[in-house]
Amino acid sequence: MKSFDAVIVGAGFAGMSAALQIARANHTVCVIDAGLSRSRFSSRLHGIFGFDGDTPHGVIGRARAQLLEYPNVTFMDDSVVNTEGRDGNFSTILKTGQVVHSRKMILAFGVSDVLPNLPGLYERWGKSVLHYSHQQGCEFYDRRLGVLQTSPSSVQKALIVAEWGQVTLFLNGGVAPSPDCLDILAQRGVKVEPSMIEKLEGRGTELSTIVFMNEREVELDALYVLPQTKLNSTAAEMLGCEIEDGLCGPIVKVDEFHLTSVAGVYAVGDITGTSRNATDACTEGIRAGGSLHRALLCGLH
């Protein structure tokens, strides 16, 4: 058994940022990571001050190396099997059988995207089938762009992506937007394609063609998708944290300090539904780490 002031479940941008704050506050911290970072599908990071164009693996690798320079930081490449307890005394059992105890916990295990079941889509995810337009849109400026309708928010996504090039909203056999929405789309020059899609084609991870069920084809360079998400771990439920419905899937409810409904347990990153990019995730990690530090010292957030 090992004991720490804090255990962080997840070593993405949010978890790493929290760990750095806690380590520099002279507390012991254990970071447990199952290797499920959402950014692992992206070849490059964009829109992040000082790291524009770097690889996610490279940035996270440097962060881990820097954190390991602190003697009070421990990393465990493992996953959580069970976790329970109360503020000041949490116990976490890992898949390898190890047990770690902590006074506080930060949940940063992230989410996984539940992608539409279209042949050719998964292997292009993060490369030419994209999620965040502000992070990846510039690389496809003035190209042939598309948005796959997966929710009412897809209309808004199409209007935003239209800033980067000619856009087609693919309904994929779904319900057409309201007449008012169609008028707004038309004003932005967005085309609407109602046909059902059979598959995506292109060389390697590149996208070049959308093939419809009626065998008609449309040339395309990038397709934006707003997928549903699922939590990567059941740790929040095990601890009794309140879960609520977010825009794209379940999220962990937190307050302004990123404290969950369970005393001593914080949540940051994609699992809170408030993180939109790596910079947001880092900000949340910093805020939660500072809050945890104050709570350890004097019980104040």
MOJOQUI-V819262 format. One line per field, one symbol per residue. ss: DSSP state (2 for helix, 1 for strand, 0 for the rest). psi: psi as a letter, one per 40 degrees, with the letter a starting at -180 (. if undefined). burial: I if it has 24 or more other C-alpha atoms within 12 Angstrom, else O. A space follows every 10 residues. Layout:
BEGIN
ss = ???
psi = ???
burial = ???
END
This chain:
BEGIN
ss = 0111111110 0022222222 2222000011 1110000222 2000000000 0000022222 2222222000 0011111001 1111110011 1111000011 1111111000 1111000010 0222100011 0022220222 0001111100 0022222222 2000011111 0000000022 2222222000 1110001111 1000000011 1100001110 0111100111 1000222220 0011100001 1100000010 0000111022 2200000222 2222222222 2222222200 0
psi = iiiidihhhh fadddddddd dddeefihhh hhheffhdee ehdihiehhe eheiiddddd dddddddeeh eehhhhgiih diiiaihegi hhhideeihi iidiihhfea iihgiighhe ddeehecehi chdddeddef hfahiihhhe ideddddddd dedeahihhh dfeahiiidd dddddddeeh ihheihhdih iihbeihdhh hideeiihhi dihhhgiiii heieddddee ihhihadeai ihhiaeefha ehhehihiad eeeeheaddd dddddddddd dddddddeei .
burial = OOIIIIIIII IIIIIIIIII IIIIIOIIII IIIIIIIIII IIIIIIOIOO OOOOOIIOII OOIIOOIIOI OIIIIIOIII IIIIIOIIII IIIIOOOOII IIIIIIIIII IIIOIIOIOI IIIIIIIIII IIIIIIIOII OOIIIIIIII IOOIIIIIII IIOIIIIIII IIOOOIIOOO OOOOIOOIOI IIIOIIIIII IIOOIIIIII IIOOOOOIII IIIIIIIIII IIIIIIIIIO IIIOOOOIII IIIIOOIIII IIIIIIIIII IIIIIIIIII IIIIIIIIII IIIOIIOOOO O
END
